[in-house]
């Protein structure tokens, strides 16, 4: 029984890994680092740097 569960777990992990490889650039994105890109205007960017 445990061997069947381990085999199922391995198969699931392999499917997930294959799907992640197909995601390309989105695979390892870090949205927490995108803060500056989310600023709406250059004026706000300059004000943030001056502060």
N, C-alpha and C positions, 0 to 999 in steps of 0.2 A: 504494500500500500504506500509506504513512504517513497519507494523508488518511483512509483507512478506520479506522485505529487511533485517530486523533484524534477522529473522529466517534463511535466507540464509547466513548471516554473521556468525551466531553462528555455523551453519553446516560446513561452510568453516573452521572456527577456530578449530573445533573438528577434522576435517580431517587432518589439518596441524599438530595439536598436536599429533595425532596418528602416523603420518608419522615420526615426530621427535623422538618419543619414539623408533621407530624401527631402527634409525640410530646408536644407541649404543654410542660407544666412540666418534664418530664424531659429535654427537649432540651439545656438548658445547665446541668444540675445540677453542683454542685461538692462532692462527698462529702468532700473534704479540709476543708471548712468546717463540717461537721456534728459535730465532736467533742463539743461541749457537749450536743448533743441525744442523744448516745449514752450519756451518764452515766446510771447506773441509778437514782440517788436524789437528792433535793434536798440531803441531807446531804453527799453527795460534791461536789455543785456548790459549796456553801458552803465546804467544806474546801479546795477547789481555789482559790477566790477569796481565802481567807485566807492561803494559802501564798505 
